[in-house]
Amino acid sequence: MRNIYLFYAILLLLFNLPATSYGQSVQFEGIVLDQNGQALEGVTITVDGNDLTTDRLGHFQLSTTLGAAVRFSLDGYQPKTVSASKENLKEIRLEQASGKTVNLLYQKVPKSRLLQSVSEVGTEDLVKAPVNNVRNAIAGRLAGLKVNNGSGNPIFDGASLTLRGQSPGIMVDGVFRDYLSMAPEEIESITVLKDGLSTALLGQRGSNGVLSIKTRSGQPGKLQISLKAQTGVQKPLQLQRPLGAAQWATLFNEAMVNDGGSRVYSDADIQAYQNGTDPLGHPNVDWFNTILEPKSWYSRYNLYASGASKTAKYFTSVDLLSNDGLFKTDDKNPYNTNTNFNRVSIRSNIEASLTKSLSLNVGVYGRIQGGNEPGTSSDNIFDALYNTPNNAYPVFARGDSLGTSSDYQSNIWGLSTRSGYTQRYNRDLSFDVALKKTLDAVLPGLWVRVAGTYNTSLSEVTNRNKTYASFQRLVNSSTNAVTYQQYSTNGQLGNPSGISQSISRNVYFDVRAGYSKDWANDHSLNVLLIGNTQNVVNAYANLPAIYNVVGAQASYAYKNRYLAEVALSYSGFNGYAPGQRWGVFPAIGLGWIISDEPFMAATKNWLSNLKLRTTYGRNGNINVGYFAYGQYYGGGNSYIIGSGATSVSGVTMSALANPNITWEKSDKINVGMDLGLFQNKFTLSVDYYNNRFFDLAQVRGKNTGLLGTAFPNENIGRERYTGTEFELTYNGKSGDFNYFVSGNFTARRSKSLYFDEVNQPYSYMNRTGQQVGQAFGYIAQGLFSSDAEAAASPSTEGYVAKAGDIKYADLNGDGVINYLDVAPITPNKPILIYGVSLGFSWKGLDLSVLVEGNGNRYVNIAGNRTFAFTNNGKGQAWPIDLDRWTPQTAATATFPRLSIANSAHNQATSSFWYRSASYVRLKNAEIGYTLPLKWSTKLKLSNVRFFVNGQNLLTATPLDYLDPEGLTNQYPLQRVMNMGVNVKF
């Protein structure tokens, strides 16, 4: 409610701001479009010494005298000046400039001269996703990047990222720092740097690629204020439901008979479970409905101001987010036990010209975020849900006393509402400052820049856990007398002074110098020199990690057609032994813009751009552990010394030191093509990469186990990743109807070139030569149809197979299924990653849709969300278990026969349990309506837009009973339906 009151207060305040005066004379209205007819937002319009900007749909309104000069400008487009008249200002078309830029590590580069392999997404796409973490807003939007979100817990809402097979580094405004829980309105662009040239200046930290975030700066023109308020409903995307108590008991009886035992539940028991006549003695508790709400709420409010004066540009944003969880609460508790997440963040970026040659940039970012969850943790509760059958015990044994049994002593309602609570608090503060001096008086095109960054983070966890009593209802079979067995007691909340606290610090200092020169209309040179150092003190480490880099980069263009770039960095890290801390990392790139050749002049009417490019770079990766070159000793066992039985703690050797450990290395080759047709209405970029990783840190597989301590990592591993990436866009226009289609597609392969392993007796057992991360196990050949077939076939050692068990391939033909029959069990096919975005705008209406997916993805579904009666018969049973083998279903069964025993045969890792988790997901959709300009101006507003959007809306996958991303016993992924309004002043 406080957020709602704040929203209304801000809205009332802003509605009473005075309207901007544009002067007198004639009033004009119009729209600004690009050469393809797409509306351009944020175009600066200069008239009579004043600036204004276009709205989201490219509309503007101004007042000036007839014939006055009106100038239109936008980064990446050629400026245009027209004489004021209703006809001239009705529709303005801006042509794309050859200098449209892309954000790289330390500079913006004209896209026409770009040699690196990069992909970029901007604010307009990021803001469409109602998510806590921007990781979840980029899925399907960037070629080569795979985003996997395994949990929907609002506190830990952060997906894993894989870029060309590696886990990329995260940089914000040129500094390594993982601040991805931020408002998308704060972000100008997110760029993934994929090849060796784009990350060459990172030295030992560039091998995995980088996800680089550039935050927004002030927009030229008058002050613009934007207020966005949105709220949404969340529902679990795929909540797996177990069988009811009657079906569970029926299958349990079947499993007991299969194991040679007798039925445990009578027909009367099963009937009582079915009709609910004895809820205490024969409970059938739907635990999912008992402790989970059908929906939860999401809301976010963002207010930002952007503008510029003659000497400064400024951007300031305030963002409030609230995300509730799914757990029901008990009104008797004076505290909240539901999971939730709240965040308040503030960002301010200012660029000021102190003199004509000296500028100052200041950036401040502050964030306070925290969450609440039940005392036992959200994940523990979901784990209990997936392991407790409906007939385990009633919710309450009597009154409000919790039910339980000797086998299940943790009542789930108690876990959710009576285990206390845990609060998490995080505070982050960043302060960036930079001074840039242009030295044109010394040498035209020369400049120097000095910058520093201070980042600090505080994390606190307050555990106020408590115990709770539960009771098992016991009925005397002779007298029917009822007694209760108590388990545990009702305790008090834990002492709040028991706070776990950690503090991290990140200090960065950077010096750069640059020089650029164009001469004779044929030559263009750009040189960049850098030197930086970063000191990071982790909350859980005693010694700082210090990273140092010095480097140089030079790019050259001849006749704007022939491109060349070289880069070299010298990088060091204090985690290696003295004398072995520094390395050299070179890179080179070449390009040819064929479409600008004189012999291609005849194609200009349809061929807008054709560029070939290639790069090579050597990068490094720090993956050595915590000062692994030194030998360390820690506390060991205690010993009794002397007649007084005095206990003395011993000392034990930690893992062996490796004084020769060094950084991992990669050689990256990238070949690409950029194509533009029909004034770039259609664009296509294609990249092929071949990345060889070597000196990878691995523990030798041939080490002996007799040493008595762990062996160290050594630089011995080798892997190769290859792939092809496509990015295409098409923009079209028909009258007032504008439309677009864009897509990206990635096919990636990998191979383990060397993996130190024991000498295998058969080649199919070797890990070397397989795809990286290849799963190994038995190769399943269906189910035994009869006991006779099982008896005549090889079986796992010590197990007598029966009809309905899994049949495995005896690869070495020795008549026994054992470790010698373990082989690759998933297809060696390229991993496919793709995304398609399409949409249109017509007058005030706009629509966009994002579809993303993965192909050739296989996962192991074995576990307590698949197997029935795990934990010696105490586990759940699932609808998928209804397809088990029985004599009646022998021809159609897709699961083995049921068993109470945890069968080492049927539950062994095998191809039987690896299933395709490929999927196509409607990741995001948004529809919006912008009020006509004449309506918004009557409200003293420049723009009003209403919108409805959704996240994780529909999914198609062969893995129909599990979500292809959320495969663990964790908080389920959420489907979000969201609506809001964006008002600009």
N, C-alpha and C positions, 0 to 999 in steps of 0.2 A: 504494500500500500504506500510506503514511503516513496518508492520510485514513481508511482503514479502521481502523487502530490507534487513531487519535484518536477515531473514533466509538465503538469498544468501550470505550475508557477513560472517555469521558463517560457512556456508558450504565451501566457498572458503578458509577461514582460516584453517579449519580442514583438508581439502584435502592436504594442504601443510605441515601438520605435518610429521616429519620424520618417516619412517617405523621402527617397532620394530625389533631389531636384535636378533635372537634366537641362535646365534653362527654359527658354521660351520658344516661340515659333512653332514649326510643324512637328507633329509626332509621327514617327515611322515604326513599322513592324516588319520583321523579316525572319529568315532562317538561313543558317550557314551549313553547307554540306561539303563533303569531300568530292573528289572527282568521280566517285562511284555512286554518289547520291546518298551516302550515309550521313546522318546528322552528326555535327561536331559540338561536343559540350566543352565549355571552358575557353572558347575563343575570346581573346582580348579585343575589344572594340574601343578604339581611341577616337574621340571627337571633341573638339573645342577644349582640348587639354584635360579631359576627363576620361576615365576608363570604366568600362562595364564588361560583363561576360555573358556568353550564351548559356542557356539552361540545358538540361539533360537532352532535350529534343532539338537542340540547336537554335531555339527561338531567341529573339532579342526584341527589345523595344527601346527607342531612344527619341529624344527631342533635340532638334537643331534647326538651323536656318537652311533653306533650300539652297543646294549647291555647295554646302560645306564639305570639306574633305573628311571622309570616314575611313579609318584604317582597321583592317582585320588581320590578326596575327595569332599563330598557335605553333608551339614547338613541333617540328617535323613537317611543317607546311610552309609554302611560300607566302609571305605577307601580300596583302592586296589592299589597295586604296581606291575608293570610288567616290564620285560626287553624289551628294545626298539628293535623292529623288525617290518617289514611291516605286518607280519601275526599277531603278538601280538597286535598291535595298530589299526588294521583295525576296530575292534568292541570291545568295552569295556562294560561289564555288571556290574552294581553296585547293590548289594542286599540291600533291605530296612533294616535299622537297627531297632532293637527293641526300640531304644531311639529316634525315630522320635518325634518331639515335637509339642505341641499346645500352642499358646499364651493365657494365662489366665490373671488375673488382674495384678499381680505383678511378675510373673515368667513364664518361659516356663516349661511345664510338659511333660514327655514322654507319647506319645499317648497310649502306651501299659498299662500304669498305670492310665489312665484318668478315673475318676469316674463321673465327672460332665457332665451335658448335655449341649453341646456346638456345634455350627456349625461354619465353617470357610471358607472364600473365599480369594484367593490370588491375587497378582498383575496381573498374566497372564489372569485372567477373567475380572478384573475391567477395564483394558485398552481397552477392546473391545467396550465399550459403549461411543459414542460421546455425553456426557452430561456435564452440568455445575457443578452438584452436585452429589457426589458419592451415595447419597440415591437412585438415579435413576439407578445406575449401579448394585445394588444388588437385584433388584426385581427378584424373581424366583430362586435365588441361595442359599438361606439359609432356612432350615426347620424351621417352626414356625414363620417366620417373614413375615408379610404382608406389602407391600409397595403400597401406593395409591397416585398417582400424579394427583391432581385436576386442575392444571393450567400449561400452557406452557409458561407463561410470563418469559422471560429470566432473568429478575431482581429477581423474586421470585421463581426460579426454585428449589423448595425443597419439596419433597414428605413427606407425613406423614408416620410414622412407627408404627406398632402394633406388639408386641412380646407376644405371648400367651395371647392375649387380653388386654395387657397393653402398655403404651407408654414408651419405654425404655430410659434410660439415655444414653448420648453420652460421651465417654471417648477417649481421644487421648493421647497415651503414658502414661496411668495410671492416667490421670487427667481429671476431669469433665470439658469439654469445647466442644462446638459445632462448630467445624471448618470443616464441611463436604463439603464446597465449596473449594475443593483442587484438585490438579492433581493426578490421580490414580497412576502415576508412582512413587509418593512419598510414597505409601503405601505398606508395606510388607504383611499385612493381616488385614482382618476385621473379628472379632469373636463375635458372639452373645452368651452371657452368660445367660442361661435360667433357671437353677434350683436354689434352695436355697443354696446349697453348693458353687457354683461358685461365688455368690455375697455376701457370708456371711461376708466378711471383709469390706463391705461397710456399714453395720449397717442399719441406717435409710434411706439409699439411694439405697437399693438393691432390693426392692420388685418388681419393674417393669421390672427387667432384665436390661442388659446393652449391648449396641453395642460398642465394644472396638476396637479401631484402633491402630495398631502398625505401626509406620512409619519405613522406610527402614534405615538400617545402611550400612556401607561400606562392599563391597564384597571382600573376600580374593583374593589376586592375584594382578596382575598388574593393572594399571590405565585403566579403560574402560570408554569411552565417548559414549553417545547415543544421537542422535538428531532425533527427530520425528516431522514431519510437516504434518498437515492434514487439509482438508477443506471440507465442506459439504453444501448441500442444504436442507432447512427445508420447509415442507409444512404442513398446518393444517391437523390433523388426521381426525377429524370429524367436519366439519363446517356446522351446520344446516342452511338450506336455507328456507326463508319464501316463501309464495305464491306471485305471481305477482299481480299487482294492479287490473287487470280485475277479477281474481279469488277471490281476497279479497273483492271487491265490490259485487260480486255475492253472496258470503257467508254472507256478512254483510246485504244485503237485506233479505236473508232468515232468519237471526237471528232477524231482526226487525219484520218480519211477525210472527215468533214464539212467540215474546213478545207481540203481539197484535197491533203492529204498522204498518206503511206502508213502501214501498220500498223507499230508499233514492236516489239510483242511477238508472238512466234511462238506457234503452238499448243503447242509443246514448253515454251516459257516459262510459259504459262498453266497447263499441266498440272503443271509443277514447283511453281508457287505453290500449286496446289490440293492436291497430295499431300504436300508438304513434304519431297521427296527431296533438295533442295539448300538447306538453311536458310541457308547463307552466301551463295551466289550468287543464290538466289531466296527471300529472306526473306519471311515472312508473320507479322509481329510484331503481336500484339494489345497495343498499347501501354497501353491502359486497364487490362487485367489485369496487365500487367507491372509497372506502378509504383503501382497503387492497390490498397489493401486493400478487401475487399468490405464492411467495416463499420468503425466506430470507436466509441469509448466516451465516455459522458457521465456525470458524477456530480456531485451537489451535496449538501451537508450544511448544515443551518441549525439554530441553537440560539438561542432567544430567551427572555427573562424579562420578564414584565409584571405590574404590580400597583400597589397604592396603599396609603398609610397615611393618617392623618388630615390630614397637612399636605403630602403629596407624591404624585405619580404618576410612574411610571418605566417605560420600555421600552428594553430593550437587546437587540441582535441581533448575532450573529456568523455569517457565511456563508462557506463554502468551495465553490468551483466548479472543476471540471476538465473540459476538453473536448478530446479528441484529434482529430487530423486523419486524412486518408485515405491519406497517402503511405507506401509501404513504405520501410523503412530498411535500411541495410547494416551488419551486425554488425562489420565491420572499422573502422567509424568510432567514435572514442572520444567523439563528440558526437551529439546528436540532430538529424536533418534533417527530421523530420516536422513538420507544422503542428500546433500545439496552443495552447490558451488556458487560463490559470489566473487565478483571482481570489480574493482574500480581502478581505472588507469587514466593517466594524464600525460600528454605529450605536447611539447612546444619546440618548434624549430624556427630559428630566426637567422636570417642572412642580412647583414648590414654592411654597407659601404662606408668605412670610416674616412677614407680619402678616395681620390680617383684611382689609386693603385693598391689600396689596402682594404681587404674585406674581412669581416669577422662572422663566423658561423657558430652558433650556440644551439645545442640540442639538450633538452632535459626530458627524461622519461621516468615516471614513477608509477608503480603498480602495487596494489595491495589485493591479494586474493586469498581465499580460504574456503575451507569446506568442512562439512560435518558428516559423520556417518555413525552407525551403531557401534557400540564399544567393541564388538567382536570382529568388525570390519565387514564391508559389503560382500567381498569375495568369499569370505567364510560362510556367509548366509546362503549365497547361491550354491556353494559347494554342498551345503547341507540339503538344499532343495533337490539337487540332482542325485543325492545318495539316500534319501529317506522315503520309503514307500508310503502310500496313503494309509495303510493299515498299521503303521508302526505304533501309534498312540493317538488318543484324542487331544485336541488343543488344550482343553481343561479337564482335569480329573474330577473336580467338584468346585462349584463356585468359580472363583477366578484363580484357583490353584492349578498350575500348569500340569498337564499330563506328560508322562514319559514311560519308559520301560527300561529294563536292565540292558537291553541292546542299544537303545537310543536314549542317552541320558541328557542330550542337549535339545530341549524343546525349541523348535524353530521360531515360534512366536516369542519365546523368551530371548532367543538370540537377537531378534529384531527390535524388541521393545524393552527388555529388562536387563540387558547387558551393559547399560550405561551408554556413553557416547565418546567419540574421539573427534577432537577439533584440530584442524590443520590451518596454519597461518603462514603466509609467505609475503615478504616485503622485498621489492626490488627497486633499486634506484640507479639510474645511469645519468652521467653528465658528460657531454661531449663539447669540446671547444676546438676551433681551428682558426688559424690566421693564414690568409693567402696574400702574397705580395706579387704583383706583376712588375717585371723589371724591363719594361719596354724602353726605358731611358738608357739602359745598359745594352740590351740586345732585344730588338722587337721579337715578341713571341716567347720570351723567357719568363718563368714564374717560379716561385718557391712557396711551399706550404708546410706549416708546422701544426700538428694536432695532438690532442691528448684525450683519453677517455678513462673515466673512473666508473666502475660498476660494482655494486655491492648487493648481496642477497642475504636475507635472513629467513630461516625456515624453522618453525616451531610446531611440535606435535604434542598436544595435551591429551593424555589418555585418562579418562575417568571411567574406567571399567568397573563392573560390579558382578558379583555372583547372584544367582537366583535359584530358588527352590523349585523342584518339580517332583511329581508324585506318580508312582506306579499303582494302579488300581488292581488289587488282588482279590479274587473271589474264591472262597473255600468250596471245593467241589462237593463236599458232603453237606455242609450247613448253609451254603450260599452266603455266608457272612462276608462282608466287604471290609478289607483293611487297606491301608495305604503305606507303601514304602517310599520314604523321602530320599531324594538325592540332592546333595548340595544344600546351601542355605541362602536366604535372602540377605545379601551383604549390602554395605554402604558404598556410595560412589568413591572411587579412588581419590587420593589426595591430589588436588590440582597443582601442587608444587612439583609434582613429578613431570616436568616438562622437558621433552627432548628438543634441544636447540642446536642449530648448526648455522655457521656464517661462512659465506664464500666472498672472495674478492677477486676482481679482474681489472688490472691496470694496463693500459695500452698507450704507447707513445709512438708517433709516426712523423717522419720527415719525408717530403717529396719535392722533387724539382722537375719541371717540364719545359720543353721547348717545341714550338711548332712553327713551320715556315712553308709557304707556298711561293714558288717562283717560276717565271717564264711560262706560266699557264700549263706547264707540263709536269712539274715536280711538286710533291707534297711530302713533308717529313714531320713526324711526331715522335718525340723522345720523352720517356718517363724514367726517372730515377727514384727509387724508394729505399727507405730504411725504417724498420719498425721493430719494436720489442714488446712482448706481452708477458705479464707476470700474473699467473693464476694460482690462487690459494684455494684449494678445494676444501669443502667443509670436513671431509674425512681424511685429509692428508696433512702431515706435519710440515712437509717441505714444499716450497712453491715449484710449479712447473714454469720454466722460462723458455719462451720461444723467440728466436731472433731471425730476422731476414734482412738482407740487403740485395737489391736487384736492379735490373735495368730492362727496359723494353723500348724497342724502336720499330716504327712502322713507316713504310715508304710506298708511295703511289706514283706511277708514271703515266701521264696522260689520263689519269683516273680510270685506267683499264688494267694495268699490271700492278699487282699488289704483293708486297712482301712484308713480313714481320718477324722479328727475332726477340727472344726474351731469355734472360739468364738470371738465376737467383742463387745466392749463397746462404744456406739456411742452417741454423743450429738449434740444438735442444739439450738442456742440462741433464736429461735422464739417461744419457750415455756416459761411458767412462771418459774421463779427461783425455783429450787428444783424439777422440773419435766422435766428436759431437757435431761436426760441420760437414756439409755436402754441397755439391754443385748440381744444379738442375737447369738444363738448357731446353729450349723449345724454338720451333721455327714454323712459319706458315707462308703459303704462296696462294695467290688467287689471280684469276683472269676473268674480266667482265667482257664476255664475247659480244654481248648485245650492243656495246658501245664502239665496236670496231667499225671503221668506215665501210668495209665490205658487207656489213649487216644493215646498212641504212635503209634498204628496201623493206626490211621487216619491222620498222619502227611503228607502223600503224597497228600491229598486233603483238609484236614481241617487245614487252616493256623492259624485261630484265632477264639475262641469262649469265650466271656467274658460276664458275668452277673454283673450288678451293680445296686445299689440303693442309693438314697440320701434323706435326710430330712434336711430342714433348715427353720428357722424363720427369716424373713426379715422385714424391715420397709420402710415406704414411707412418705416423708415430703409433706403434702398437707393441710397446715393449714392457708394459707393466710399470710398477712403481720402483724406479731406480734398481732395475734388475741386474745391473752389473756388480752390485755389492753383495757380500755374504752376510746374512742376518741370522740372529738367534732369538728365540722366543721362549716363553714359559713352557716347561715340560711337566712330567709327572712329579708327584711328591714322593719323598723317601723318608723312611723312619731311621733316625740315627740316635745311637746311645741308648742307655738303659731307661731313660725317661720317656722313650717313645716320642721324641721330638720330631715333628714333621717339617721337612725342609723341601722347598720347591726346587725342582731341577730346571735345567736349561736344555733346549733341544734345537737342533739345526733346522732352519727353514729350507725352502727349496734351494737347490744348488745355484750359485751365482754363475752368470755368463758375462765375463768382462768384455767379450767381443760382440755382444748384442748391438744391433744397429737398426736403422729405419728400414721399413719395407719399401720396395721400389716398384715402379711401373713404367713401361714404355708404351705410349699411346699413339696410335696412328688413326687419323680421321680424314675421310674423303667426302666432300659434299658438293651439292649443286643447289642453286637457288634459281627459280624460274618465275617470271611474272608475265601474264598475258593480258591484252586488252586494257591497257592503262592500269595494270595490276589489280583488275577485278578478280582475276584468278591468280593465286600464288601457290607455289609448291617448293618445299625444301626437302631434300633427301640427304641423309648422312649414313655412311658406313663406317664402323669403327672396329679396330682390332687392338685390344688392350692386353698386354702381357704383364702379369704381376709376378715378381720374383723376390727372393730373400724374404718370403713370408714367414712370420714367427710361428713355429710349430714345435711341439714336443715330439721327439723321435719315437716312432712306434717300436723300434728294435731295442729300446732300453731294457735293462734287466730290472726285475722287481726285487732283487736282493739287497739293494743299496740301503733301504730303510728311510729314504726321504725322497721328495719329489725332484724330478729332473727339470731343468730350465727350458725355456723357449730358445730355439735357435733359428737363424735365418736360413731355412732350407726349403720352404715350400715354393711351388710355382703353379700358377693358374693362368688361363686365358679366357677372356670374354670377347665375343664378337657379336655384332648385331647391325641391324638396319632400322633406320627411323624415317618416318614420313610425316610431314606437316603440310596441310593444305587449307586454303581458305577461298571462298567465293562470295563476293558481295554484289548484289543486284538491286535494281530500282525500277519500278513501274509506276509512274505518277507519284502519288503520296505513299505508295507501298514500298518499303525498304526491307530487304531480307538478306540473310547471310547463312552460310554453312561453313563450318570449320571442323577439322578432324586431325587426329594424330594417331599413328600406329607404330608399334615397336615390336620387332622380333629379335630376341636375345638368346644366344647360346653361350655355354660355358664348358670348360674342360679342365680337369685337374691334371696338370702336366707332371707334377711330382708330389707324391704324398708318402712320407716315410712310414712304412708299415712292415709288419712281419712278412717273411717270405711265405707267400701263399702257395699251397699245393696245386691249385687250379687257377687258370688265368681269369675265369669269370668272377673270382673272389677279390680281384685287385681293385682298389679304390683309384689308383693312378690310371688315368685314361678315361675315367667316367666324368659325367657332368658334375660340377661342384654341388655338394649337398645331396648327391644321389642316395636314395633310400635303398637299403639292402634288407633282404629277408628271404623267406621261402616263397617259391612260386606255386600258387594255388592252382589246382586243376579241377575245381568243382567240389562236390560233396559225394561221399561214398553212398551208393544207392542201396547197399545191403551189407550185412555182416560178413558175408562170404567174400565180397569184393574188398572190404577192409582187411580181412585176414590175409588175403592174397597179395596185398600191396604193402610197400614200405611204410613204416610209421615212425614217429619220433621216439627216441630212445626212452625206454621205461614206460611206454604208454601203449595200451591195447586199444586200437581204433575200433570204432563201431559204425554202423550205418548212421548217416547224418553228420559225421565228422568231416573236416576239411581234408581233401586229398592233396598231397604235396608232391612236386616233382623230385625224383631221386636223381639229381644231376650227375653224380659220380658213379651211379649204378652199384653201390655197395649194399643195397637192401635196407639201409637205415637212413632216416631223416635226422640230420644233425648239422653242426656248424659247417660241415663240408658241402652242404647243399644251399648255403646262403649266397644269393646272387642279386644283381640289380632288379628291382621290382616295379619301377615306374618307367614309362616310355622316355627315351632320350629325344625329346622334341623341343623346339625352341619355345621359350616363354613368350607369350603374346600379351601385350598391353595396349589398350586403345581407348580413345575417347572421341565422341562426336558431339559438337555443339551446333545448334541451329536456332534461328529465331527470326522475328520480323518486328517492324514498327509501322504503324499506320495511323497518321494523325496523332492522337494522344495515347493510342493503345500500343503496348509492346509486349512481346512474349519471347522467352528464351528457354531452351531445354538442353540439358547435358546428360548424355548417356556415356557410361564408362564400363570397362570390363577387362577381364583377364581370360586367357586361353592357355591350354596345355598345363594347367595347374592341378597338382594331385596332392591330397592330404590323407593322413592316417586318421580314420574315424574310430579306431579302437579305443576303448575306455568306458567309463561308467555312464556315458551318454549314448552308448550303443549296446554294450553287453548287458544282459539281464542278470540280476542276482549276484552282483559283485560283492566283495567283502564277505565272502563265505555265506552268501544267501541273504545278506541284509540290504542289498542295494535295490535300486529301482528296476522297473521293467518298462519298455517303451513300445509304442505302436509298431516300430520297425521289427521288434522281436516276434510279432504275430506271423511274420513270413518265415518262421523257423521250419526246419525239417521235421516232418513226422512221417510215419508210414503212408498216411493218406495224401501228403503233399510232396512226396518224394520227387515228382516230376517237375514241380513248379517252385520249390523252396529256394529262397535266396539267402537264407541264413542257416548256420549249422544247428544241430539239435541243442536243446536247452540242457544246462547242467548247473548244479549248485556249486560244485567244485570249480575253482578258478583254473580252468583247463590250460596247462602249459602247451597243449597241442593246438586247440582251436584258437586260443588267444595269442599264439605266437605271432611275432611280426611277420606279415606275409602280404603278398599282392592281393589277397582276399579283402583286406581291410583298407587298402589304398583306393580311394575313389576320386573321380574328377571333381574338382572344386572350381572349374571354370564358371564364369558367370557374366551376365549382362545386367547392368543396374541402371535404372533411371535415377541418376545421382541427384539431380537438381532440376527444378523447373520454377520459373517465375513469370507471373503475368502482372503488368502494371498499367496504370492509367494516369496520365499527366493532365491536369486541368488546362484548358485553353488559356493562353497568355492574358487575354482580356479579363478572364475571371480572376486569375491570381493577382493581377495588378489592382483590381478593385479591393482586394484584401490586403493591399500594401505588401504583397509578397512577389518574389521573382519566379518562384516555381513551387508547385504542390503536386506531389506524386503519391498515389496509393498503390500498394503492391501486396500480392500474396505469393509466397514461395514455399517450397518444400524440399526436404533433404531425405535421401534414401527411400524413395517413393515406391518403386517396384523392382523386383529382382527375378531373373530367370536363371536357374541353375539346375544341373542334374542332381545336385546334393539337396534334395527337396525337404529334408526334415531338419537340417542344420543351416545356419547362415554360413556362407562360404568364407567369410572373414572372421566371425565370432565363433570359434570352434572349441573354446575352453569353457570351464565351469565359472565363467566370470559374468559380470554385469552385461546384459544384452545390449547390442547396438539399438539405436533409437531411430524411428521414423518421425520426422518433424514436419508439422504443418504450421506455417507462420504467416502473420499478416502485420502490416504496419503502414506508416505514413512518413514521408520525407518532405519537410518544409524548408525552403531556402528563402533567405531575406536579402 
